Amino acid sequence: MTGHIWRNPLYFWGVEGAEKEVPSIPHKSPQDVWDETTASKAKMLPVGRLRYYYKWPGHGGLTWPRFRYWGTRRRALNIRSVYNPKTMRLEKTIVDKRPIWWVLGLLAFMLAPLAMPASFQNTLLTAGATFSIYAAINLCWMLIIGTAGIYSLASYAVVGAAAFGTSWLSINLGLPWWTLPLVGAGVGLVFGMIIAVPAIRLDGFYYALLTIGLNELCRVYALQSKQFGSSTGGLYGADTYIPQGWDQYDQSLLAYYACFGVMLAGLALYRFIDGRRLGRILKMAPEKREAFAEATGVDFRRARIWVFVISSIGLGFIGGFYAAHYRGVSFSIFSFDTVLLGLAMLVIGGIGRAEGAVVGTAIVILLDKVLLSTGPLRLILIGLIMLGVVLFLKGGLFGIKAQFRAWRDKKKSERRSMRAEKGGEMLPEEATETKDKDLLYWRRYDKMQREFLKTVISPELIEEHRKKPLGQHSEPLERLLLYFRRAPQNDKYAIVAVEPFKAYRIVALSGQRGVAPRIVEDKIYTSTDEAYHGVFLRRVQDLLES
Amino acid sequence: MAQVKLFGYADKISVKPGDTIDIHVSADGVDTADAKLVRLIHGDEHPDGPGFIEEEVACEADGPWAVRKQYTQVGSYLKVDDPTNVLALDGPITLFAFIYPGIPDAGLRQCLLARWNNDRNFGYSLGINQRGHLEFWVGQGGEVDYIQAEAPLLVKMWYFVAASYDPKTGRTEIYQEGVANRYNSLLGKVCPIEYRSHVTETFRFRPKHLAETPFLIAGSQDFHETRGAFVSETYCGKIDRPGVYGRALTRVELDEIRDGKPPKPDGLVAYWDTTAGYTDRGIGDVVIDVGPHRLNALGFNRPVRAQTGWNWNGRNDCFRLAPEEYGGVEFHYDQVVDSNWDKTRTVRLPDDLKSGCYAIRLRAGPGKGLSEEHVVFFVRPKTPKGKVALLFPTATYLAYANEHLSFDAQIIQPMTGQPPIVTEIDIEMYKNWEFGFSTYDSWADGNGVCYTSYRRPILNMRPKARMSSMGVTWAFPADLSILAWLETKRYDYDVVTDEDLHREGLAAIEPYACVLTGSHPEYTSEPMLDAMEDYVAGGGRFIYMGGNGFYWNVAFREEEPWVMEVRKLDSGMRAWQARPGEHYLATTGQKSGLWKNLGRPPQKTFGVGFIGEGFETSRPFRRMPDSYHRTVDWMFDGIEGEIIGDFGLAYGGAAGLELDRYDLTLGTPPHAKIIASSGGHSDNYMLSIEEILYPYPGLAGSQDYRLRADLVYFPTPNNGAVFSTGSIAFCQALPINGFDNNISKLLSNLVDAFTKPGLLPGSFWVNEEKQWK
């Protein structure tokens, strides 16, 4: 390195600080890097996915009449039209396919009795009815656990209280079956208000404990109360909507569809609360984030009382229906295993979504009722499934898609970081995600520049800059500085005058209007030249590290 | 406690003693500020100079002022004058417009045609939604119903868009068709793109209206409890010939409007013909409604007019040739021209105020940095008294007002050859859109800023400001060094501004024996240039104290002199490039761009013109052989040696920053002499674009002889004379050594000679040369 000098062309003009000969480095051609680099270091793998299905194009000149759910502004399907970046063809994608699945699923449930094998008919119809009732209960429960995010375990207590109350009234006062759900709703309302009040003050574990306690209180009270049939294991003999004169199959079929109707009502309620203003307020104010919600002007307390009251009315209604359906109610509704089974349904399906509540219920009911013959084994199976879901799935069965995508993204970035050279040529798969193809070339060019410039950094150059940060520099230093100065704005170094002519500090610009620069170090430089050199050293370090 | 911040502006930039001036102040974190009238003498705080100097002057307004936070409306839009609420339509309706979206994918809702109350969801609007699709929505308070077009809008493409609604059936149709031709849009016909979309849906309800909601084009009405009513959901892009029908138009009828046929009068409620009102001298802010109710729309924050419309086809390059092709009105959601703050105090200036540069100094809290504000204005004498006039280039201050170069421009570090040095004031300016932009910035959609005004706080028109990208003072604070020199040398001077020169022409400077410019009089209107030329031709003595002067052609409206328009185009050192067809000033109808390209290179009047710029070092001048001629050697009385100005507050030399050069081919008077020239500039000094036909290696300071500043002198008719310094850094050399140095001496010799009536020194040494030596 020694013996190489650079002669300042401005020396003869007598420019201040222009030395006649500056120690420099041997000449290096910036073209060498280009000549040496003939291929990417990372292997270039083929990318591209075959379109194996048809995508509808845009409507173009044709008029597209869009249909809505009656009385709402919701379109039948949420369809997004985007230009395919590879062809610029306008293509339609159904963003949310759930309405289709719901329609198909509910239709299948409706038509299922037609396809049931005769030998299992009775079991299946009963199981179907039970499933519908539990699904309806779970949907109401999901409003509290999912939408409001409050761990209340008192839902079955509300159902049970309504069922016991209405059964008693029906038996003793002779209320007809059709009043039972309505009276049950009234019981639910009272209950809802009772459990809503502590929810404002307690949270998490403590609230769960309280509601378990409430559940247990109901059980013990009913168990010991003669009026509520402590001797018969429950209250039986309430009026029912099922005409007793019908034959068994017709009775089961009616029960099946009546319960199906209750589940549809549960779904409607869920949609009505979760998808509208109340649900949105609750979802932005989950536990631990109440303070933020409050600061933005959201009255989450009122919203929580409302959701308790509404869902409890729903649960009470179902309780009344339950009594009219089973002609009474047993203590088991209050038992802890009922609560746990219900919780298993929600967790398996996925908290916070209607399909989670319904499908989770279906799975557990199927295992519980249909595999009744396997005895306690089925409970172990349910336990294992729940354990598996809790261990491996973040959002239950219906969270699998998002979880899979997140996992795939993780794998993708792992693979990319293994293959790609840091700051090097873009990989073909990265290129597919880059809208402006000019950037692909910029990355290549930038890489070549850096490779070359790394070879010119030397103590001589750094010393040359230190002596004279501004002004004419030797050719290699000038190249280095020009590269630094042309960097994109985001995270580009600048200097802040803490006190003009006395104290300066290095910052990095945001490159984004409205966003202040960030401070990168605490060091105070006492002159501009020192600060310029400080910026230079940081840039050299960044270059060498890249 | 919140950080104390003070910002202010004055409604006028040039006043006379005894006048009143309105000061508008906004304050953060404080409710009183201490006000004081001060005379500004020197700005640059560089330790090699005298530092910041101000002189307190007694004034009735001195003392505590009640101040408060004031808000600025950001974004340009048109407000329709509809006093009888004709447009509060709740029956059938059709809205239509040609649009050219600037950032459809901004992720923000942008309204095109809206009688929409954004706070309470009343009314209707046609706009662009957060996903970048055309959308029409109606509200009845609380509930909103909407319909969106299928194809997303593409950036910088012309579309014809419409929405119609019939309350009888609830049927709503949204209509979107591309109307790009070979010239008017970003993409051409080679792209296989389907721009069209027609969707129908059934709305549940008809819109309900609030009486106080205005009909806005490119925005919607909003409300905030501390701020009151304001406009939000403003739009980026152009709108051409929008209209409203009181019936639901059929597809066929809309197709006719799309094809350029005039809208049928049947059911037409309003039709804003954006091409109406053009004159040979430009166009104003009123967009004319040619419909039955004459509901004209008034522009706020200066929507840009004289822009190409949807039917521009490349043949005509100016609205003066084909106004029907210039219906484009361009809006920007980050445009600010006037802060429109409430007046904080009317100040009556003392009657005996000396002419000079003044400021209302406001202080609160710590009283420095952000908590100190100087609201600057210039005071002319009631009647001109002095012999010397210092012409403050206020047009330049407007052009650079609140420039964002250090933060936004990737090119600025390679240009200036150094990392920027920003202050907390610069950062505050960058953090808030309310301060608006300079003509060196671009709006969010990438289009260059063509309007700038002083009815907003200008944070770099403060005496202590430094140009962050260059680390030196620039424009106003640098020009104070000339004022301080005049003050120190006890010259009898008055100050005049570009605004006075523009409005009064020659009369503004005619009474003075000698006129000095500021360091960078880059922006010049035709009346200003005419006045200076007439002054010189009429026997005035003119010292051009800077570099890169008289460069851009700019325009001001007579009734709104606080707003300046410039369009940067085709050549010249320019921060942006006007689009094809948009090179003419909406304010005057003149072509903008460089005076050089308009046939008036600065060399023609001032002997020198721009040649190049560089920013990390400055150089001295060295006397040229012609300076020894007896016609001019009197300038060097008392100056030793050939080198002058090897010092200065701007990089240590008198020749630096931006340089001007003598050039006979551009009209430097043939009898002009080069008195001294700089040289040895570094390679950071590059030739200016308009001098380059083909770029080749070596067009920089150490290899191109043209990169230099020339001191040029020539006599003019009627005993007049012009002396040009050709360098911005020249005036920053004056304060060195207590204003006692050879640059100061040279300037004294000149001003002394120029203020003496009669013949100039050396006038008789003009005989033909018969040399023995």
HADDOCK unambig.tbl for C-alpha pairs under 7 A between the chains (distance, minus, plus):
assign (segid A and resid 9 and name CA) (segid B and resid 702 and name CA) 6.61 0.50 0.50
assign (segid A and resid 10 and name CA) (segid B and resid 680 and name CA) 5.48 0.50 0.50
assign (segid A and resid 10 and name CA) (segid B and resid 702 and name CA) 6.80 0.50 0.50
assign (segid A and resid 13 and name CA) (segid B and resid 680 and name CA) 5.30 0.50 0.50
assign (segid A and resid 15 and name CA) (segid B and resid 680 and name CA) 6.95 0.50 0.50
assign (segid A and resid 59 and name CA) (segid B and resid 197 and name CA) 6.61 0.50 0.50
assign (segid A and resid 60 and name CA) (segid B and resid 194 and name CA) 6.31 0.50 0.50
assign (segid A and resid 60 and name CA) (segid B and resid 196 and name CA) 5.04 0.50 0.50
assign (segid A and resid 60 and name CA) (segid B and resid 197 and name CA) 5.37 0.50 0.50
assign (segid A and resid 61 and name CA) (segid B and resid 196 and name CA) 5.97 0.50 0.50
assign (segid A and resid 61 and name CA) (segid B and resid 197 and name CA) 6.35 0.50 0.50
assign (segid A and resid 61 and name CA) (segid B and resid 198 and name CA) 6.73 0.50 0.50
assign (segid A and resid 62 and name CA) (segid B and resid 198 and name CA) 6.54 0.50 0.50
assign (segid A and resid 63 and name CA) (segid B and resid 198 and name CA) 4.77 0.50 0.50
assign (segid A and resid 63 and name CA) (segid B and resid 199 and name CA) 5.47 0.50 0.50
assign (segid A and resid 63 and name CA) (segid B and resid 200 and name CA) 6.96 0.50 0.50
assign (segid A and resid 64 and name CA) (segid B and resid 198 and name CA) 6.03 0.50 0.50
assign (segid A and resid 64 and name CA) (segid B and resid 199 and name CA) 4.54 0.50 0.50
assign (segid A and resid 64 and name CA) (segid B and resid 200 and name CA) 6.08 0.50 0.50
assign (segid A and resid 65 and name CA) (segid B and resid 199 and name CA) 5.69 0.50 0.50
assign (segid A and resid 65 and name CA) (segid B and resid 200 and name CA) 4.63 0.50 0.50
assign (segid A and resid 65 and name CA) (segid B and resid 201 and name CA) 5.97 0.50 0.50
assign (segid A and resid 66 and name CA) (segid B and resid 199 and name CA) 6.89 0.50 0.50
assign (segid A and resid 66 and name CA) (segid B and resid 200 and name CA) 6.03 0.50 0.50
assign (segid A and resid 66 and name CA) (segid B and resid 201 and name CA) 5.31 0.50 0.50
assign (segid A and resid 67 and name CA) (segid B and resid 201 and name CA) 6.54 0.50 0.50
assign (segid A and resid 71 and name CA) (segid B and resid 204 and name CA) 6.72 0.50 0.50
assign (segid A and resid 73 and name CA) (segid B and resid 145 and name CA) 6.21 0.50 0.50
assign (segid A and resid 81 and name CA) (segid B and resid 150 and name CA) 5.98 0.50 0.50
assign (segid A and resid 81 and name CA) (segid B and resid 151 and name CA) 6.12 0.50 0.50
assign (segid A and resid 82 and name CA) (segid B and resid 151 and name CA) 6.79 0.50 0.50
assign (segid A and resid 82 and name CA) (segid B and resid 152 and name CA) 6.90 0.50 0.50
assign (segid A and resid 88 and name CA) (segid B and resid 192 and name CA) 6.26 0.50 0.50
assign (segid A and resid 88 and name CA) (segid B and resid 193 and name CA) 5.74 0.50 0.50
assign (segid A and resid 89 and name CA) (segid B and resid 192 and name CA) 6.90 0.50 0.50
assign (segid A and resid 89 and name CA) (segid B and resid 193 and name CA) 6.22 0.50 0.50
assign (segid A and resid 90 and name CA) (segid B and resid 194 and name CA) 6.58 0.50 0.50
assign (segid A and resid 470 and name CA) (segid B and resid 418 and name CA) 6.96 0.50 0.50
assign (segid A and resid 470 and name CA) (segid B and resid 616 and name CA) 5.53 0.50 0.50
assign (segid A and resid 470 and name CA) (segid B and resid 617 and name CA) 6.93 0.50 0.50
assign (segid A and resid 471 and name CA) (segid B and resid 616 and name CA) 5.78 0.50 0.50
assign (segid A and resid 471 and name CA) (segid B and resid 617 and name CA) 5.70 0.50 0.50
assign (segid A and resid 471 and name CA) (segid B and resid 682 and name CA) 6.31 0.50 0.50
assign (segid A and resid 472 and name CA) (segid B and resid 682 and name CA) 5.23 0.50 0.50
assign (segid A and resid 472 and name CA) (segid B and resid 683 and name CA) 6.51 0.50 0.50
assign (segid A and resid 482 and name CA) (segid B and resid 414 and name CA) 6.05 0.50 0.50
assign (segid A and resid 485 and name CA) (segid B and resid 413 and name CA) 4.99 0.50 0.50
assign (segid A and resid 485 and name CA) (segid B and resid 414 and name CA) 4.98 0.50 0.50
assign (segid A and resid 486 and name CA) (segid B and resid 410 and name CA) 6.38 0.50 0.50
assign (segid A and resid 486 and name CA) (segid B and resid 411 and name CA) 6.54 0.50 0.50
assign (segid A and resid 486 and name CA) (segid B and resid 413 and name CA) 6.76 0.50 0.50
assign (segid A and resid 486 and name CA) (segid B and resid 414 and name CA) 5.85 0.50 0.50
assign (segid A and resid 488 and name CA) (segid B and resid 410 and name CA) 5.92 0.50 0.50
assign (segid A and resid 489 and name CA) (segid B and resid 408 and name CA) 6.77 0.50 0.50
assign (segid A and resid 489 and name CA) (segid B and resid 410 and name CA) 5.72 0.50 0.50
assign (segid A and resid 494 and name CA) (segid B and resid 419 and name CA) 5.29 0.50 0.50
assign (segid A and resid 494 and name CA) (segid B and resid 420 and name CA) 5.34 0.50 0.50
assign (segid A and resid 494 and name CA) (segid B and resid 421 and name CA) 6.37 0.50 0.50
assign (segid A and resid 495 and name CA) (segid B and resid 419 and name CA) 6.76 0.50 0.50
assign (segid A and resid 495 and name CA) (segid B and resid 420 and name CA) 5.95 0.50 0.50
assign (segid A and resid 495 and name CA) (segid B and resid 421 and name CA) 4.57 0.50 0.50
assign (segid A and resid 495 and name CA) (segid B and resid 422 and name CA) 6.14 0.50 0.50
assign (segid A and resid 496 and name CA) (segid B and resid 421 and name CA) 5.32 0.50 0.50
assign (segid A and resid 496 and name CA) (segid B and resid 422 and name CA) 4.82 0.50 0.50
assign (segid A and resid 496 and name CA) (segid B and resid 423 and name CA) 5.60 0.50 0.50
assign (segid A and resid 497 and name CA) (segid B and resid 421 and name CA) 6.13 0.50 0.50
assign (segid A and resid 497 and name CA) (segid B and resid 422 and name CA) 6.02 0.50 0.50
assign (segid A and resid 497 and name CA) (segid B and resid 423 and name CA) 5.25 0.50 0.50
assign (segid A and resid 509 and name CA) (segid B and resid 407 and name CA) 6.60 0.50 0.50
assign (segid A and resid 511 and name CA) (segid B and resid 407 and name CA) 6.36 0.50 0.50
assign (segid A and resid 511 and name CA) (segid B and resid 408 and name CA) 6.08 0.50 0.50
assign (segid A and resid 513 and name CA) (segid B and resid 430 and name CA) 6.50 0.50 0.50
assign (segid A and resid 513 and name CA) (segid B and resid 431 and name CA) 6.78 0.50 0.50
assign (segid A and resid 514 and name CA) (segid B and resid 430 and name CA) 5.58 0.50 0.50
assign (segid A and resid 514 and name CA) (segid B and resid 431 and name CA) 3.78 0.50 0.50
assign (segid A and resid 514 and name CA) (segid B and resid 432 and name CA) 5.77 0.50 0.50
assign (segid A and resid 515 and name CA) (segid B and resid 431 and name CA) 5.61 0.50 0.50
assign (segid A and resid 516 and name CA) (segid B and resid 427 and name CA) 5.99 0.50 0.50
assign (segid A and resid 516 and name CA) (segid B and resid 430 and name CA) 6.99 0.50 0.50
assign (segid A and resid 516 and name CA) (segid B and resid 431 and name CA) 5.98 0.50 0.50
assign (segid A and resid 532 and name CA) (segid B and resid 419 and name CA) 6.77 0.50 0.50
